[in-house]
Amino acid sequence: MTPPGPAVPILAAGCVLWRRSPVDEGLEICLVHRPKYDDWSHPKGKLKRNEDALAGALREVEEETGHTCAPGPRLPTVHYVVRGRPKQVRYWAAECDGGTFTPNSEVDRLLWLPPAAARNRLTQPRDKDLVDAFLSALHFA
């Protein structure tokens, strides 16, 4: 009997979704609240079979936030373990270009926050690091 090989990673993708504030033109980052996990994160989700990662990221942003977006630079890929299985999430910076949020069972709240406030609100340290990578990639730092 051969020992099991390494677990196949869960493939996911998402975006650090951003916009200019309608109030003062300052930079704002979109965060979503997932009631299942009671956490704040960037919009992301699992890829469908054979789905391109960028296409999946854009689809997940629209499904979770109700907004469409224009993709920008690639951000770091995040790796972590979920219930003993490796997960790999590819991210892009993406500028919001319209839409309306409607709460649903997967995402019940959405916030647009300045980068420092977004960084503080995010639940996972790995998501906080993405804010820094985003600011650097778009030369906002």
CYANA upper distance limits for C-alpha pairs under 8 A (distance plus 0.5 A):
  7 ALA  CA     85 ARG  CA      6.69
  7 ALA  CA     86 PRO  CA      7.44
  8 VAL  CA     85 ARG  CA      8.03
  8 VAL  CA     86 PRO  CA      7.71
  9 PRO  CA     85 ARG  CA      6.98
  9 PRO  CA     86 PRO  CA      5.24
  9 PRO  CA     87 LYS  CA      5.57
  9 PRO  CA     88 GLN  CA      6.95
 10 ILE  CA     46 LYS  CA      7.72
 10 ILE  CA     85 ARG  CA      7.82
 10 ILE  CA     86 PRO  CA      6.78
 10 ILE  CA     87 LYS  CA      5.01
 10 ILE  CA     88 GLN  CA      6.63
 11 LEU  CA     46 LYS  CA      6.34
 11 LEU  CA     47 LEU  CA      6.34
 11 LEU  CA     87 LYS  CA      6.65
 11 LEU  CA     88 GLN  CA      5.74
 11 LEU  CA     89 VAL  CA      6.70
 12 ALA  CA     44 LYS  CA      7.43
 12 ALA  CA     45 GLY  CA      5.72
 12 ALA  CA     46 LYS  CA      4.49
 12 ALA  CA     47 LEU  CA      5.49
 12 ALA  CA     53 ALA  CA      7.77
 12 ALA  CA     56 GLY  CA      8.18
 12 ALA  CA     57 ALA  CA      8.29
 12 ALA  CA     87 LYS  CA      7.96
 12 ALA  CA     88 GLN  CA      6.59
 12 ALA  CA     89 VAL  CA      5.07
 12 ALA  CA     90 ARG  CA      6.97
 13 ALA  CA     44 LYS  CA      5.92
 13 ALA  CA     45 GLY  CA      6.26
 13 ALA  CA     46 LYS  CA      7.02
 13 ALA  CA     47 LEU  CA      7.21
 13 ALA  CA     53 ALA  CA      6.32
 13 ALA  CA     54 LEU  CA      7.59
 13 ALA  CA     56 GLY  CA      6.62
 13 ALA  CA     57 ALA  CA      5.16
 13 ALA  CA     60 GLU  CA      8.23
 13 ALA  CA     89 VAL  CA      5.33
 13 ALA  CA     90 ARG  CA      5.09
 13 ALA  CA     91 TYR  CA      6.21
 14 GLY  CA     42 HIS  CA      7.57
 14 GLY  CA     43 PRO  CA      6.06
 14 GLY  CA     44 LYS  CA      4.29
 14 GLY  CA     45 GLY  CA      6.94
 14 GLY  CA     54 LEU  CA      8.47
 14 GLY  CA     56 GLY  CA      7.95
 14 GLY  CA     57 ALA  CA      4.68
 14 GLY  CA     58 LEU  CA      7.59
 14 GLY  CA     60 GLU  CA      7.07
 14 GLY  CA     61 VAL  CA      7.26
 14 GLY  CA     89 VAL  CA      7.55
 14 GLY  CA     90 ARG  CA      6.90
 14 GLY  CA     91 TYR  CA      5.44
 14 GLY  CA     92 TRP  CA      7.17
 15 CYS  CA     42 HIS  CA      6.98
 15 CYS  CA     43 PRO  CA      6.53
 15 CYS  CA     44 LYS  CA      7.07
 15 CYS  CA     57 ALA  CA      6.68
 15 CYS  CA     58 LEU  CA      7.98
 15 CYS  CA     61 VAL  CA      7.39
 15 CYS  CA     91 TYR  CA      5.59
 15 CYS  CA     92 TRP  CA      5.28
 15 CYS  CA     93 ALA  CA      6.02
 15 CYS  CA     94 ALA  CA      6.52
 16 VAL  CA     29 ILE  CA      7.40
 16 VAL  CA     30 CYS  CA      7.68
 16 VAL  CA     42 HIS  CA      6.39
 16 VAL  CA     43 PRO  CA      7.77
 16 VAL  CA     91 TYR  CA      7.65
 16 VAL  CA     92 TRP  CA      6.81
 16 VAL  CA     93 ALA  CA      5.38
 16 VAL  CA     94 ALA  CA      6.58
 16 VAL  CA    130 LEU  CA      8.10
 16 VAL  CA    131 VAL  CA      7.95
 16 VAL  CA    134 PHE  CA      7.62
 17 LEU  CA     29 ILE  CA      6.29
 17 LEU  CA     30 CYS  CA      5.90
 17 LEU  CA     42 HIS  CA      7.98
 17 LEU  CA     43 PRO  CA      8.18
 17 LEU  CA     61 VAL  CA      8.37
 17 LEU  CA     69 CYS  CA      8.11
 17 LEU  CA     93 ALA  CA      6.71
 17 LEU  CA     94 ALA  CA      5.42
 17 LEU  CA     95 GLU  CA      6.28
 17 LEU  CA     96 CYS  CA      6.75
 18 TRP  CA     27 LEU  CA      7.57
 18 TRP  CA     28 GLU  CA      6.04
 18 TRP  CA     29 ILE  CA      4.94
 18 TRP  CA     30 CYS  CA      6.47
 18 TRP  CA     93 ALA  CA      8.08
 18 TRP  CA     94 ALA  CA      6.76
 18 TRP  CA     95 GLU  CA      5.46
 18 TRP  CA     96 CYS  CA      6.29
 19 ARG  CA     27 LEU  CA      6.55
 19 ARG  CA     28 GLU  CA      5.92
 19 ARG  CA     29 ILE  CA      7.18
 19 ARG  CA     95 GLU  CA      6.22
 19 ARG  CA     96 CYS  CA      6.04
 20 ARG  CA     24 ASP  CA      8.44
 20 ARG  CA     25 GLU  CA      5.31
 20 ARG  CA     26 GLY  CA      5.89
 20 ARG  CA     27 LEU  CA      5.35
 20 ARG  CA     28 GLU  CA      6.50
 21 SER  CA     25 GLU  CA      4.97
 21 SER  CA     26 GLY  CA      5.58
 21 SER  CA     27 LEU  CA      6.54
 21 SER  CA     28 GLU  CA      6.53
 26 GLY  CA    114 PRO  CA      7.84
 27 LEU  CA    114 PRO  CA      6.33
 27 LEU  CA    115 PRO  CA      7.61
 28 GLU  CA    112 TRP  CA      6.02
 28 GLU  CA    113 LEU  CA      5.36
 28 GLU  CA    114 PRO  CA      4.96
 28 GLU  CA    115 PRO  CA      6.80
 29 ILE  CA    111 LEU  CA      8.47
 29 ILE  CA    112 TRP  CA      5.85
 29 ILE  CA    113 LEU  CA      5.80
 29 ILE  CA    114 PRO  CA      6.64
 29 ILE  CA    115 PRO  CA      6.67
 29 ILE  CA    118 ALA  CA      7.02
 30 CYS  CA     42 HIS  CA      7.47
 30 CYS  CA    110 LEU  CA      7.38
 30 CYS  CA    111 LEU  CA      6.12
 30 CYS  CA    112 TRP  CA      5.04
 30 CYS  CA    113 LEU  CA      7.04
 30 CYS  CA    118 ALA  CA      8.34
 31 LEU  CA     40 TRP  CA      6.72
 31 LEU  CA     41 SER  CA      6.01
 31 LEU  CA     42 HIS  CA      5.69
 31 LEU  CA     43 PRO  CA      7.42
 31 LEU  CA    110 LEU  CA      6.21
 31 LEU  CA    111 LEU  CA      5.76
 31 LEU  CA    112 TRP  CA      6.98
 31 LEU  CA    113 LEU  CA      8.22
 31 LEU  CA    118 ALA  CA      7.63
 31 LEU  CA    122 LEU  CA      8.16
 32 VAL  CA     40 TRP  CA      5.99
 32 VAL  CA     41 SER  CA      5.99
 32 VAL  CA     42 HIS  CA      6.62
 32 VAL  CA     43 PRO  CA      6.73
 32 VAL  CA     64 GLU  CA      8.11
 32 VAL  CA     65 THR  CA      7.95
 32 VAL  CA    107 VAL  CA      6.83
 32 VAL  CA    108 ASP  CA      8.23
 32 VAL  CA    109 ARG  CA      6.41
 32 VAL  CA    110 LEU  CA      5.11
 32 VAL  CA    111 LEU  CA      7.05
 33 HIS  CA     38 ASP  CA      7.20
 33 HIS  CA     39 ASP  CA      6.07
 33 HIS  CA     40 TRP  CA      5.05
 33 HIS  CA     41 SER  CA      7.10
 33 HIS  CA    107 VAL  CA      6.08
 33 HIS  CA    108 ASP  CA      6.54
 33 HIS  CA    109 ARG  CA      5.61
 33 HIS  CA    110 LEU  CA      6.74
 34 ARG  CA     38 ASP  CA      6.01
 34 ARG  CA     39 ASP  CA      6.12
 34 ARG  CA     40 TRP  CA      7.11
 34 ARG  CA     41 SER  CA      8.37
 34 ARG  CA    106 GLU  CA      6.32
 34 ARG  CA    107 VAL  CA      5.22
 34 ARG  CA    108 ASP  CA      6.87
 34 ARG  CA    109 ARG  CA      8.07
 35 PRO  CA     39 ASP  CA      7.52
 35 PRO  CA    105 SER  CA      8.02
 35 PRO  CA    106 GLU  CA      7.32
 35 PRO  CA    107 VAL  CA      7.09
 35 PRO  CA    108 ASP  CA      7.02
 36 LYS  CA    106 GLU  CA      7.64
 39 ASP  CA    122 LEU  CA      8.00
 39 ASP  CA    123 THR  CA      6.17
 40 TRP  CA    121 ARG  CA      7.21
 40 TRP  CA    122 LEU  CA      5.52
 40 TRP  CA    123 THR  CA      5.90
 41 SER  CA    122 LEU  CA      6.12
 41 SER  CA    123 THR  CA      7.15
 41 SER  CA    124 GLN  CA      8.02
 41 SER  CA    127 ASP  CA      7.14
 42 HIS  CA    127 ASP  CA      7.59
 43 PRO  CA     60 GLU  CA      7.10
 43 PRO  CA     61 VAL  CA      5.91
 43 PRO  CA     64 GLU  CA      6.84
 43 PRO  CA     65 THR  CA      7.89
 44 LYS  CA     57 ALA  CA      6.86
 44 LYS  CA     60 GLU  CA      6.08
 44 LYS  CA     61 VAL  CA      7.08
 44 LYS  CA     64 GLU  CA      8.43
 44 LYS  CA     89 VAL  CA      8.44
 45 GLY  CA     56 GLY  CA      8.29
 45 GLY  CA     57 ALA  CA      7.84
 45 GLY  CA     60 GLU  CA      6.33
 46 LYS  CA     56 GLY  CA      8.26
 47 LEU  CA     51 GLU  CA      6.45
 47 LEU  CA     52 ASP  CA      8.29
 47 LEU  CA     53 ALA  CA      7.35
 47 LEU  CA     56 GLY  CA      6.12
 48 LYS  CA     56 GLY  CA      7.92
 51 GLU  CA     55 ALA  CA      7.45
 51 GLU  CA     56 GLY  CA      6.81
 52 ASP  CA     56 GLY  CA      6.60
 53 ALA  CA     57 ALA  CA      6.60
 53 ALA  CA     90 ARG  CA      7.45
 54 LEU  CA     58 LEU  CA      6.76
 54 LEU  CA     92 TRP  CA      8.23
 55 ALA  CA     59 ARG  CA      6.62
 56 GLY  CA     60 GLU  CA      6.52
 57 ALA  CA     61 VAL  CA      6.72
 57 ALA  CA     91 TYR  CA      7.79
 57 ALA  CA     92 TRP  CA      8.28
 58 LEU  CA     62 GLU  CA      6.83
 58 LEU  CA     68 THR  CA      7.83
 58 LEU  CA     69 CYS  CA      7.58
 58 LEU  CA     71 PRO  CA      8.29
 59 ARG  CA     63 GLU  CA      6.60
 60 GLU  CA     64 GLU  CA      6.41
 61 VAL  CA     65 THR  CA      6.18
 61 VAL  CA     66 GLY  CA      7.75
 61 VAL  CA     67 HIS  CA      7.18
 61 VAL  CA     68 THR  CA      7.59
 61 VAL  CA     69 CYS  CA      8.43
 62 GLU  CA     66 GLY  CA      5.19
 62 GLU  CA     67 HIS  CA      5.41
 62 GLU  CA     68 THR  CA      5.98
 63 GLU  CA     67 HIS  CA      8.46
 64 GLU  CA    106 GLU  CA      7.81
 64 GLU  CA    107 VAL  CA      6.60
 65 THR  CA    100 THR  CA      7.89
 65 THR  CA    101 PHE  CA      5.71
 65 THR  CA    102 THR  CA      7.87
 65 THR  CA    107 VAL  CA      8.33
 65 THR  CA    110 LEU  CA      7.66
 66 GLY  CA     99 GLY  CA      5.97
 66 GLY  CA    100 THR  CA      5.65
 66 GLY  CA    101 PHE  CA      5.15
 66 GLY  CA    102 THR  CA      7.14
 67 HIS  CA     96 CYS  CA      7.09
 67 HIS  CA     97 ASP  CA      7.68
 67 HIS  CA     98 GLY  CA      5.98
 67 HIS  CA     99 GLY  CA      4.56
 67 HIS  CA    100 THR  CA      6.53
 67 HIS  CA    101 PHE  CA      7.44
 68 THR  CA     96 CYS  CA      6.53
 68 THR  CA     97 ASP  CA      6.26
 68 THR  CA     98 GLY  CA      6.25
 68 THR  CA     99 GLY  CA      6.67
 69 CYS  CA     94 ALA  CA      6.29
 69 CYS  CA     95 GLU  CA      5.77
 69 CYS  CA     96 CYS  CA      4.77
 69 CYS  CA     97 ASP  CA      5.50
 69 CYS  CA     98 GLY  CA      7.69
 70 ALA  CA     94 ALA  CA      5.84
 70 ALA  CA     95 GLU  CA      5.72
 70 ALA  CA     96 CYS  CA      7.02
 70 ALA  CA     97 ASP  CA      7.26
 71 PRO  CA     92 TRP  CA      7.01
 71 PRO  CA     93 ALA  CA      6.63
 71 PRO  CA     94 ALA  CA      4.73
 71 PRO  CA     95 GLU  CA      7.00
 72 GLY  CA     92 TRP  CA      6.78
 72 GLY  CA     93 ALA  CA      5.55
 72 GLY  CA     94 ALA  CA      5.71
 72 GLY  CA     95 GLU  CA      7.75
 73 PRO  CA     92 TRP  CA      6.25
 73 PRO  CA     93 ALA  CA      6.06
 73 PRO  CA     94 ALA  CA      8.32
 73 PRO  CA    137 ALA  CA      7.21
 73 PRO  CA    138 LEU  CA      8.11
 74 ARG  CA     91 TYR  CA      6.64
 74 ARG  CA     92 TRP  CA      4.86
 74 ARG  CA     93 ALA  CA      6.89
 75 LEU  CA     90 ARG  CA      7.92
 75 LEU  CA     91 TYR  CA      5.69
 75 LEU  CA     92 TRP  CA      5.55
 75 LEU  CA     93 ALA  CA      7.10
 75 LEU  CA    130 LEU  CA      7.81
 75 LEU  CA    133 ALA  CA      6.98
 75 LEU  CA    134 PHE  CA      7.11
 75 LEU  CA    137 ALA  CA      7.93
 76 PRO  CA     90 ARG  CA      7.40
 76 PRO  CA     91 TYR  CA      6.93
 76 PRO  CA    130 LEU  CA      7.79
 76 PRO  CA    133 ALA  CA      7.77
 77 THR  CA     88 GLN  CA      7.28
 77 THR  CA     89 VAL  CA      6.08
 77 THR  CA     90 ARG  CA      4.98
 77 THR  CA     91 TYR  CA      6.58
 78 VAL  CA     88 GLN  CA      6.27
 78 VAL  CA     89 VAL  CA      5.63
 78 VAL  CA     90 ARG  CA      7.01
 78 VAL  CA     91 TYR  CA      8.42
 78 VAL  CA    126 ARG  CA      7.70
 79 HIS  CA     86 PRO  CA      7.58
 79 HIS  CA     87 LYS  CA      6.16
 79 HIS  CA     88 GLN  CA      5.19
 79 HIS  CA     89 VAL  CA      7.00
 80 TYR  CA     86 PRO  CA      6.29
 80 TYR  CA     87 LYS  CA      5.83
 80 TYR  CA     88 GLN  CA      7.30
 81 VAL  CA     85 ARG  CA      5.76
 81 VAL  CA     86 PRO  CA      4.83
 81 VAL  CA     87 LYS  CA      6.07
 82 VAL  CA     86 PRO  CA      6.73
 82 VAL  CA     87 LYS  CA      7.02
 93 ALA  CA    134 PHE  CA      6.78
101 PHE  CA    110 LEU  CA      7.92
103 PRO  CA    107 VAL  CA      6.47
103 PRO  CA    108 ASP  CA      4.98
103 PRO  CA    109 ARG  CA      6.72
104 ASN  CA    108 ASP  CA      5.92
112 TRP  CA    118 ALA  CA      8.40
113 LEU  CA    117 ALA  CA      6.34
113 LEU  CA    118 ALA  CA      5.79
114 PRO  CA    118 ALA  CA      6.53
115 PRO  CA    119 ARG  CA      6.51
115 PRO  CA    131 VAL  CA      7.40
116 ALA  CA    120 ASN  CA      6.83
117 ALA  CA    121 ARG  CA      6.67
118 ALA  CA    122 LEU  CA      6.68
118 ALA  CA    131 VAL  CA      8.44
119 ARG  CA    127 ASP  CA      8.30
119 ARG  CA    128 LYS  CA      5.51
119 ARG  CA    131 VAL  CA      6.92
120 ASN  CA    128 LYS  CA      8.06
122 LEU  CA    127 ASP  CA      6.94
122 LEU  CA    128 LYS  CA      6.71
123 THR  CA    127 ASP  CA      7.96
124 GLN  CA    128 LYS  CA      7.18
125 PRO  CA    129 ASP  CA      6.84
126 ARG  CA    130 LEU  CA      7.09
127 ASP  CA    131 VAL  CA      7.33
128 LYS  CA    132 ASP  CA      7.50
129 ASP  CA    133 ALA  CA      6.89
130 LEU  CA    134 PHE  CA      6.40
131 VAL  CA    135 LEU  CA      6.69
132 ASP  CA    136 SER  CA      6.71
132 ASP  CA    141 ALA  CA      8.38
133 ALA  CA    137 ALA  CA      6.48
134 PHE  CA    138 LEU  CA      6.67
135 LEU  CA    139 HIS  CA      6.34
135 LEU  CA    140 PHE  CA      5.32
135 LEU  CA    141 ALA  CA      5.61
136 SER  CA    140 PHE  CA      6.67
136 SER  CA    141 ALA  CA      5.93
